[in-house]
Each structure stands twice: as structure tokens, then as C-alpha cells.
Amino acid sequence: MARKRRIFTAAFKAKVALEAIKGLSTISELAQKYNLHPTQINLWKKQLLDGAEGVFEDGSQKSKSSSENDEPQAAELYEQIGRMKVELEWLKKKVAQHGE
């Protein structure tokens, strides 16, 4: 019978990775404590260390990257608004013609 795959929350992963970084217990002790494979703990530890610099990034840098991502979406929305305005004007003319 196949073993069911376990899913871990981000909070649990962070907790285990922080304990591994602190070094108060060895990786094998943590693996035994949390019933995990040591390789998994090392992977989470590496992910935490690689992503830690994102926590301290300047807010202006984050807003720049998010505004760059919003530009294509905004352009698409403006294009859609323009099409809808043209369609509305056309419909107004048709209604006026049939109303006479």
C-alpha cells in the first residue's frame, strides 16, 4: 500500500529551518524529532537562507517590480475600455436611428 504524501505548512517549514540554522540540535536530531529526512531539512534550510534577503529589501524596489508587472495589465484594460466606448457610441447611433 502506498504511503500518503504529507503536506507541510510554510510555518512548519520555517520553524524547522530556523532550528537547523540555530544549530542547537543536529540535523539528524531534528529529523528524528519531526519525523523528517535530513535532506528535507537541509533543503528547507537552504531555501530559507536564499530567500532571507527578500525580507530586508527596500520597499521602493518591491514597488518598482510590482509596477512593472502591472503595466501590461493596465494597457490591456485601457484597450478594453476604448473598445467598449466605441461599441457604446455605435449602439447609441443605432438606437437613435431605429427610434425615429
N, C-alpha and C positions, 0 to 999 in steps of 0.2 A: 504494500500500500504506500502510495506517495505521501511524503510529508507535506503539510500545508505550509506555504510560504508565509513567513512573518513579515509584517509591515511595521516599521518603526517611525515614530513621530520625529519631527525636527528637534523638538525639545529634548527628547531622549538621546538622540544622536549628539547634540551639543553637550549634554551632561556627561556622557561617556567620553567624548573627545576632550573636554576640559579636564576631566580626571586624569586622562592619559597624558595631557600636556603638563599638568601639575607634577606628575612623577612621584606622587606619594605611594602609589601601588604600581607594580609592574604590569605590563600589558597582559601577561598570562594570568595574573591575579584578577585583573578587570574582566578578562574573557570568562574566567570561571564564575566570577561574581554575577555577571549579567547574562551568562549562558550564550556567549558570542564567540566567534572565531577571532583569534588575534589579528588576522589580516584585515578583517572588517573594521576593527577598532583603529588600526593604523591608517586605513583608508579615510575614515571619518576624521581622524586627527589631521591628516594631510589636507583634506578639504577645508577644515576649519582654519588652518594656518594660511592656506592660499586665499581664502575669502575674507580674512580678518581685515585686510587693508581697506576693503569696501566700507567698513563701519566708520572709518575715520576720514573718508573722502569729504572734500569741501562741498557744501550744499549747492554752490553755483555750478560745479562740474556736473552734478546729477541733473540739475535743471537744464543744462545745455544738452545733454544727451537725450533727455526726455522730450525737449522741444524739437530736436532734430527728427525724432521718431514721429512726432505729431504733424510735421509739415506735410507729408504725403496724404495723410488722412484729412487734414484741413483743406488741401487743394481739391481732393475728391468731393468733399462736402460742398465747397463753393461751386464746383462744376455742376453738381446735382441741383443746387439752388437755382443756378442760371437756367438749366433745362426746365425746371418747374415753372419759373417765371414766364418763359417763352410759351410753354404749354397753357398756362393760365390766360395769357393775353389772347392766344388763339381761340380758346374756349369762350372768352368774353365776346370776341368778334362773332363767333358762330351763333351764340345765344342772341346777340343783338340782331343778326340777320334773320333768324327764324322768328323772332318776336315781332317783326314789322308786319 
